[in-house]
């Protein structure tokens, strides 16, 4: 199976330097990945938010419990099924049943659609799949109605010895988490004998974005030597600030100082590279997801002047988690658009294969703003018509465009593998 499918992107025009380099060195790059995957096991799945400014293409977030499978084009289902089948064959060839454990919230229709899509993919891969809930609200088999008459059934789980089962007796060989464990490690899943994917140490109660980007730094430095590029082209600067109390303004002066230092560092690099864009940084909670706990700032003063409402938004994220530590990340402009709307690609992977993705688009956001916000739309990527990659010719040919996205996404996935190894 192709490591990166031939997909359409929103870009047009001449190939960018990084795209040319990746295409020219494709054989070396694929060999390098093969060697890495022999040493480091990839997570079961993942999704990567990318930003492409033309002069820079980087991941800005890495999710190990991806939602949004319902936003992937149906054309990709065979790729996803193939990837899951191969993974289960290598890991547990006798597996018959899998228990899918979702997030606890039970009022998010879009998330239900994600779970429905993921369950269908797993069952098409030839493994019987039930949905087992950790939620205290689910005390019996509970059916949720989706669009077009579809339904989804959540079933409470119990622990019998060191095995997890549903109350109806479904006894799985494998357990797949689609719950990012923002609220901590569930005791019921600790030290079980069944294979749990991803492992508990992938949860946000333990992961930190700065740990991920530290490993990504290491991977980027090695990859940059392989293809002879400046690692900054594929890697955002970042810093960390701890001991914060947004509600009472605690630590905000230190955060503002670090923001200004980061902006100066970016401005110096822009000057060296003759880049005319205005630098900005993104301040994010150092763990967590769902687009919560995020600020876009262009000066340290922006931090000092945030009002009570903005501080409260930064103070608490998913599951009521209190934010006391943030990552200060170099902002990467996006120059991609769909129908005049600012866009950014989200790439999905299962095992070490790219299986598709979509564009997150927002009609009310600018090129230097966070698109993972209320009002965002999702446009599935589609297969491109077959063509042969030729440098400087037919730049919109799929291999010339999406291949590089797949490379950067897999660098992020590999970095997550290294990150998880340090939590064992």
Secondary structure by P-SEA (a helix, b strand, c coil): ccccccccccccccccaaaaaaaaaaaaaaaaaaaaaacccccccbbbbbbbcccbbbbccccccccccccccccaaaaaaaaaaaaaaaccccccbbbbbcccccccaaaaaaaaaaaaaaaaacbbbbbbbcccccccbbbbbcccbbbbbbbbbbbccccccccccccccbbbbcccccccccccccccccccccccccccccccaaaaaaaaaaaaaaaaaaacccccccccccccccccccccccaaaaaaaaaaaaaaaaaaaaaaacccbbbbbbbcccccccccbbbbbccaaaaaaccaaaaaaaaccccccccccccbbbbbbbccccccbbbbbbbbbccccccbbbbbccccccccccccccbbbbbbbbbccbbbbbcccccccccccaaaaaaaaaaaaaaaaaaaaaac
